[in-house]
């Protein structure tokens, strides 16, 4: 089950959700990450991120669902 994070700095108004263990060139710096926890799918992680960041969405490189 992947551990998901959200970038706390919006990029073009979007807070991107990432799989923390993915090989992704867009992972935020450690100081710009907030852990969302372990989810069986990215849908749950995105829903969790949207509780704080209404414009959260999955990273198109590592969260493609």
N, C-alpha and C positions, 0 to 999 in steps of 0.2 A: 504494500500500500504506500503510495507516494506521500511525501511531506511537501506541502505547498506553502509558498510565500507570496506576498504582494509587495510590489515596489511602492514605497511611500511617497515617491516623487512622480507626479503624473507626467506622462509623455503625450503631448498633444491632447491633454485633457483626460487621458485614460490611465488608470492605475492597473498595470499589468500583473496578472497572476502567473507564477512560474512554478514548475516542478523543481524543487530545490536541488535534486540530484541529477537533473538533466544536463546534458552538454548543450548549453545555450549561450550564444554570444551576447544575449541581451540581459543576462542576470544582473540585477542591481548590485551596487557595492554593499558590503555587509551593514553599513550604517543606514542604508536606505531600504532595508528589508524589514518586514513584519511577518512573523510566522503565523500561518493560518491553521496549521495542524495537519494531521494525517487524514486523508480522504480516499475512498475507493475510486472516486472519479473526480474529474476536474469540475464538474457541475456543482458539487457540494462545496468545493473550495471557492469557486466564484461567488456562490450565494453567500458564503461566510464573509468574503471580502466586501460585498455590496452592502453589508450591514453598516460598514464604516465609510466605504468609498462607493458611492452610488454608480459611478461610471467605471467600475472595475470590469475587466474582461480578460480572457485568457491570452497569453502570449502566443502569437501565431507560429512561433518556432517550437516551443516545448509543451504547449497546452492547446492542442488542435481540435479537441472535441467541440 
